[in-house]
Amino acid sequence: MSQLIVLGVADRETAERALDIAADLNKQQLLRLEDAAYAYKDDKGRPRIQQTVSTTGMGAAGGALWGTLIGLIFLNPLLGLAVGAATGAVAGKLTDIGIDDDMIKQIGTHLEDGRAAVFLLADITTADRVIDAVKPLRPTVIQTNLSKDDEHELVEALRA
C-alpha cells in the first residue's frame, strides 16, 4: 500500500536533492515511487509547484497515437495526429493522478519564505534504508497518511 509523506526541507535545492534521492531509491527497489513533487515560494512569495509526472505530456502522446490511427481510417493521418494530440493534452491537463494538486498548493501557500515541501507517494519496502538516505537533508514531517504510531516512529527516526 502506498504511503503519502510530506517533508519540510530547508530550500528548493534541498527539495530537488530529496527527489533525486527518492528516484535513486526507486531504482534500487528500496521504495516504489508512484508520484513525487515539491513546493516552494518564489522571490515574490508565490507558491510554486514542481511535479515529476506530466499528465499533459502523457495525454498528448496518447492522443497523438489514437488520433493518427483514427486519421488513417479516414485517410487523413496528419489531421488525426493534430486533433488527437490537442485533445490528449487537454485531457491530460484535466487529469489528476497521484498526489492531490490542491493539497500541494495548500501546503505550498503555508510555507515559510525560503522553505520547501517534498511530497512522496510511495510504497516503502525498506523504511530504515529510506530514512538513512534522507536524514542528511534534515527534513521535518509535515503530513503523512501513516498510522499515528508509524508517524511518530518516522518523526523520531528523522530526529535521531
N, C-alpha and C positions, 0 to 999 in steps of 0.2 A: 504494500500500500504506500502511496506517495505521501510525503510529509511536506508541508509548506513551512519554511523557516525564513524569517526576515531578520537580517542582521544589520545593525548600525555600525558604520565604519567611519574613519577619520575624514575621508575626502573621496573625490571622484576617482583618482588614480588607484586608491586602495580598493575601491569597488571593482574597478577593472581587473586588478590583480586577483580579487576574490573569484570573479567569473572565470579567469584563466585557470585558477587552481581547481575550480569545480569541473571545468572541461577536462583537465588533466586527470582528475579522479574518475571522471566518467570513462575516459579511455582505458584506465587501469581497472575498470569494472568494480571500483570501491563504492560507487553510487551509480544509480541510473537516473540521469538528469532528464526531466521531461520539459522543463521550461526554466528560464532564468532571465533576470532583468536587474537593473539598478536605477535608482532615482537620486537626483541631486538638485541643488538650487544653483542657477547660473548667477553671473555677476549682478544681475538686476533683481535677484531674489525670486525669480520664477522657477517653479519646479520643472525639471526636465527628466524624461524617461528614456532609457536605452534598453531595448529588448533584444534578445538573441534570436528570436524566431520572427520572421517577417511573413505574416499571413497574406499580405498584399502580394508579395513576390510569388509565394506558393500558389495563390489563386490565379495570378496572371499566367503562370506556366501551365497550370492545369486547364485554364480557359483557352489558352492558345492551342493546346493539343486537341481538345474537344472541338474547338472552332475550326481547326484545319480539317479534322475528319468530317465534320458536317459540311464544310466548304467543298471537300472533294465529292461528296454525294451530290451537291448542287452545282458542280463544275466551276466553282469559284473559291479555290482554297485561300487566296490572299485576303479576300473579304472575310471569309470564315475565321482566318487567323486573327485579323484585327478586331473583329467583333468579339470573338472568344476571349482574347487577351484582355480587352477592356472590361468585359462582363466578369471575368475571373478576378481581375484586380479589384473591382468594386466589391464583389462577394468576399474576397479575402480581407479587405479593409473592414468590412462589417462583421467578420467572424472573430470571436474572442475565444481562444483556446488557452488552456494552461492557467497561468496566474491572472486573476481578475484585474483588468486595467484600472477600474475605478478604485480598487484598494491601493494600487501602486500610486495613483495620483493623490489619493487622500493622505497616505503616509508621506509622500513627497512634499506636500504643502506644509506639513508639520515639522520638517527637518530644520535643525538649526543651520545658520549660514555656514557654508563650508563642509558640512557633514553630508554623508550619503547613506543610502539604504540598499542592501543587496537582497534580492528575492530569489529563493531557490525552491523549486518544486521538484523533489527527487525522492526516489526510493533508496534509502541509505542502507547499504548492506553491512558495512563495517564502520560503525559510528566512531570508534576510538581512533581509527586512522584518519577519518574525515576531520574530526576535532583537532587532531595533531597538525593537520595540514593548514587549517585556517587560524589556529590560535596565534601565530606570529602577527596576524593582522590586527589583533586586539579588538575583536568585534564585541558588540553588546547585542543581546537578544531583544528584539523589538516585539516580535509576534511569532507564534507558531500555531500549528493545529495539533500539536502533541498533547498527550495527557499532562495533567499538572505535575505529576511525579517525573515524567520524562523531560518536561520543560525545565523543571528545577535542576535535574541532573545535568542537562545541557548547559544551563547558566553557570553552575558550579564548575563544570569541566572547563569552560572557557575562561573562568577567573583564575584557575589554578596555574 
